[in-house]
Amino acid sequence: MNNLLRSLTRTDNTFAPLALRLPVAIIFMAHGAQKLFGWFGGHGLEGTGQWMASIGLEPGYLMALGAGSAEFLGGLALLIGLLTRPAAVALAFTMIVAIVTVHIDNGLFMSNNGYEFGLALLAASISLAISGGGRFSADLPLNKALQ
């Protein structure tokens, strides 16, 4: 178990992941808050669940809860840099689902509700899954404590 935790929290003490982590975390947390709590003009779990059911993601309420939780809690994990790798993998999976189920048929550009933004968030998530949290992440001291 200790080896698994060391692998999940391994990261270098560099600024590059931090520069990616913070804005991506804020974006994911905001989108998750829209789905979960109806903040920032979102529709909350009920409205998001109804919409998800209407596009074939059933049961809609549970899908909204899963996507919203992944985005909000995964974003929070990125913000503090705690278990950055697993959080980033969950967020990458969420973006793949969003791209494939909602955006792919609309082409690339956001102006047509395309997958451009989702693709950028997917790339950022994959990058963080590879690099870890970097400098000023909770993973860095946690990993050193596990050595």
Contacts in CASP RR format, 6 or more apart in sequence:
PFRMAT RR
TARGET T0000
AUTHOR 0000-0000-0000
METHOD contacts of the structure
MODEL  1
MNNLLRSLTRTDNTFAPLALRLPVAIIFMAHGAQKLFGWFGGHGLEGTGQ
WMASIGLEPGYLMALGAGSAEFLGGLALLIGLLTRPAAVALAFTMIVAIV
TVHIDNGLFMSNNGYEFGLALLAASISLAISGGGRFSADLPLNKALQ
2 146 0 8 1.000
5 142 0 8 1.000
5 146 0 8 1.000
6 143 0 8 1.000
6 146 0 8 1.000
6 147 0 8 1.000
8 83 0 8 1.000
8 85 0 8 1.000
8 86 0 8 1.000
8 139 0 8 1.000
9 83 0 8 1.000
9 84 0 8 1.000
9 85 0 8 1.000
9 139 0 8 1.000
9 140 0 8 1.000
9 142 0 8 1.000
9 143 0 8 1.000
9 146 0 8 1.000
10 132 0 8 1.000
10 139 0 8 1.000
10 143 0 8 1.000
11 17 0 8 1.000
11 84 0 8 1.000
11 131 0 8 1.000
11 132 0 8 1.000
11 133 0 8 1.000
11 134 0 8 1.000
11 137 0 8 1.000
11 139 0 8 1.000
11 140 0 8 1.000
11 143 0 8 1.000
12 131 0 8 1.000
12 132 0 8 1.000
12 134 0 8 1.000
13 134 0 8 1.000
13 135 0 8 1.000
13 140 0 8 1.000
14 134 0 8 1.000
14 135 0 8 1.000
15 134 0 8 1.000
15 135 0 8 1.000
16 131 0 8 1.000
16 134 0 8 1.000
17 84 0 8 1.000
17 127 0 8 1.000
17 128 0 8 1.000
17 131 0 8 1.000
17 132 0 8 1.000
17 133 0 8 1.000
17 134 0 8 1.000
17 135 0 8 1.000
17 137 0 8 1.000
18 133 0 8 1.000
18 134 0 8 1.000
18 135 0 8 1.000
18 136 0 8 1.000
18 137 0 8 1.000
20 124 0 8 1.000
20 127 0 8 1.000
20 128 0 8 1.000
21 78 0 8 1.000
21 79 0 8 1.000
21 81 0 8 1.000
21 84 0 8 1.000
21 128 0 8 1.000
21 133 0 8 1.000
21 134 0 8 1.000
21 137 0 8 1.000
22 79 0 8 1.000
24 75 0 8 1.000
24 78 0 8 1.000
24 121 0 8 1.000
24 124 0 8 1.000
24 125 0 8 1.000
24 128 0 8 1.000
25 74 0 8 1.000
25 75 0 8 1.000
25 76 0 8 1.000
25 78 0 8 1.000
25 79 0 8 1.000
26 79 0 8 1.000
27 121 0 8 1.000
28 71 0 8 1.000
28 72 0 8 1.000
28 74 0 8 1.000
28 75 0 8 1.000
28 78 0 8 1.000
28 91 0 8 1.000
28 121 0 8 1.000
29 71 0 8 1.000
29 72 0 8 1.000
29 74 0 8 1.000
29 75 0 8 1.000
29 76 0 8 1.000
29 79 0 8 1.000
30 39 0 8 1.000
30 40 0 8 1.000
31 68 0 8 1.000
31 71 0 8 1.000
31 72 0 8 1.000
32 67 0 8 1.000
32 68 0 8 1.000
32 69 0 8 1.000
32 71 0 8 1.000
32 72 0 8 1.000
33 39 0 8 1.000
33 40 0 8 1.000
33 72 0 8 1.000
34 40 0 8 1.000
34 41 0 8 1.000
34 42 0 8 1.000
34 43 0 8 1.000
34 44 0 8 1.000
34 48 0 8 1.000
35 42 0 8 1.000
35 43 0 8 1.000
35 44 0 8 1.000
35 45 0 8 1.000
35 48 0 8 1.000
35 64 0 8 1.000
35 67 0 8 1.000
35 68 0 8 1.000
35 71 0 8 1.000
35 72 0 8 1.000
36 44 0 8 1.000
36 45 0 8 1.000
36 64 0 8 1.000
36 65 0 8 1.000
36 68 0 8 1.000
36 69 0 8 1.000
36 72 0 8 1.000
37 44 0 8 1.000
38 44 0 8 1.000
42 48 0 8 1.000
43 50 0 8 1.000
43 51 0 8 1.000
44 64 0 8 1.000
45 61 0 8 1.000
45 64 0 8 1.000
45 65 0 8 1.000
46 61 0 8 1.000
47 64 0 8 1.000
48 64 0 8 1.000
48 67 0 8 1.000
48 68 0 8 1.000
49 60 0 8 1.000
49 61 0 8 1.000
49 63 0 8 1.000
49 64 0 8 1.000
50 60 0 8 1.000
51 64 0 8 1.000
52 58 0 8 1.000
52 60 0 8 1.000
52 63 0 8 1.000
52 64 0 8 1.000
52 67 0 8 1.000
53 59 0 8 1.000
53 60 0 8 1.000
53 61 0 8 1.000
53 63 0 8 1.000
55 101 0 8 1.000
55 102 0 8 1.000
56 101 0 8 1.000
57 63 0 8 1.000
57 101 0 8 1.000
67 94 0 8 1.000
67 97 0 8 1.000
67 98 0 8 1.000
70 90 0 8 1.000
70 91 0 8 1.000
70 93 0 8 1.000
70 94 0 8 1.000
71 91 0 8 1.000
71 94 0 8 1.000
73 87 0 8 1.000
74 87 0 8 1.000
74 90 0 8 1.000
74 91 0 8 1.000
75 87 0 8 1.000
75 91 0 8 1.000
77 83 0 8 1.000
77 84 0 8 1.000
77 86 0 8 1.000
77 87 0 8 1.000
78 84 0 8 1.000
78 87 0 8 1.000
78 88 0 8 1.000
78 91 0 8 1.000
78 128 0 8 1.000
78 133 0 8 1.000
80 137 0 8 1.000
80 138 0 8 1.000
81 87 0 8 1.000
81 133 0 8 1.000
81 134 0 8 1.000
81 137 0 8 1.000
81 138 0 8 1.000
81 139 0 8 1.000
82 137 0 8 1.000
82 138 0 8 1.000
82 139 0 8 1.000
82 142 0 8 1.000
83 139 0 8 1.000
84 128 0 8 1.000
84 129 0 8 1.000
84 132 0 8 1.000
84 133 0 8 1.000
84 134 0 8 1.000
84 137 0 8 1.000
84 139 0 8 1.000
85 128 0 8 1.000
85 129 0 8 1.000
85 132 0 8 1.000
85 133 0 8 1.000
85 139 0 8 1.000
87 128 0 8 1.000
88 125 0 8 1.000
88 126 0 8 1.000
88 127 0 8 1.000
88 128 0 8 1.000
88 129 0 8 1.000
88 132 0 8 1.000
89 125 0 8 1.000
89 129 0 8 1.000
91 121 0 8 1.000
91 125 0 8 1.000
92 122 0 8 1.000
92 125 0 8 1.000
92 126 0 8 1.000
92 129 0 8 1.000
95 118 0 8 1.000
95 119 0 8 1.000
95 121 0 8 1.000
95 122 0 8 1.000
95 125 0 8 1.000
96 122 0 8 1.000
98 118 0 8 1.000
99 115 0 8 1.000
99 118 0 8 1.000
99 119 0 8 1.000
99 122 0 8 1.000
102 113 0 8 1.000
103 113 0 8 1.000
103 114 0 8 1.000
103 115 0 8 1.000
103 118 0 8 1.000
104 114 0 8 1.000
104 115 0 8 1.000
106 112 0 8 1.000
106 113 0 8 1.000
106 114 0 8 1.000
106 115 0 8 1.000
107 114 0 8 1.000
107 115 0 8 1.000
108 114 0 8 1.000
108 115 0 8 1.000
108 116 0 8 1.000
108 119 0 8 1.000
109 116 0 8 1.000
110 116 0 8 1.000
110 117 0 8 1.000
132 139 0 8 1.000
133 139 0 8 1.000
133 140 0 8 1.000
134 140 0 8 1.000
END
